[in-house]
Amino acid sequence: MRRKYKRKKGPVTSKKVTCDGITFASGLEKYMYQALKKAKIKAKYEGETFELLNGFHFKNSSWERCANSKGDFKNRGEKRILPIKYTPDFIGKDFIIETKGRPNETFPMRWKLFKRLVMHQFPNYILFKPQNHKECDKVIKVLQGLST
């Protein structure tokens, strides 16, 4: 009898969930969506992607392996470097919400770059980063307090 082993796909895996025809990346995103809907607070889910750092053409030599640490150690210079982009979970009239239960290793750097962009391009926006249901409920209370 063969045993099936569950293969780990990465550092953090979340279960995709569907609600109102929208597929959410996690249960926490679905919870936030339902809380916003119940409170009648308008927000778009993954409505906009922001470019945090422009792409560029790297013209120098660069001796390295592939990004996944496989392959030969060789000159991998003269390449186009893609931009760093970020899509927050919910965008409202004057707020942005990023639900993040268990962040992956690249998230803290991306979040810092995004905060910098918000500070310069959207100075009156409020950022929220709830990590559990209790914090999502608090976000709703704060947003309701702002609208009164």
PEDAKA-V572346 format. One line per field, one symbol per residue. ss: DSSP state (H for helix, E for strand, L for the rest). psi: psi as a letter, one per 40 degrees, with the letter a starting at -180 (. if undefined). burial: I if it has 9 or more other ideal C-beta (glycine too) atoms within 8 Angstrom, else O. A space follows every 50 residues. Layout:
BEGIN
ss->???
psi->???
burial->???
END
This chain:
BEGIN
ss->LLLLLLLLLLLLLLLLEEELLEEELLHHHHHHHHHHHHLLLLLEELLLEE EEELLEEELLLLEELLLLLLLLLEELLLEEELLEEEELLEELLLEEELLL LLLLLLHHHHHHHHHHHHHHHLLLLEEELLLLHHHHHHHHHHHHHHHL
psi->hhhhhhhheadhhihhihhfehhieiddddddddddddefhhihhfdihi hdhiiihheiihhiiideeiaihihfafihhiihihhidhhadfihhhhg chiadedddddddddddddddgdeihiigieidddddddddddddde.
burial->OOOOOOOOOOOOOIOOIOIOOOOIOIIIIIIIIIIIOOIOIOIOIOOOOI OIOOOOOIOOOIOOOOOOOOOOOOOOIOOOOOOIOIOIIIIIOOIIIIII OOOOOOIOOIIOIIIOIIOOOOOOIOIIIIOOOOIIIIIIOIIIOOOO
END
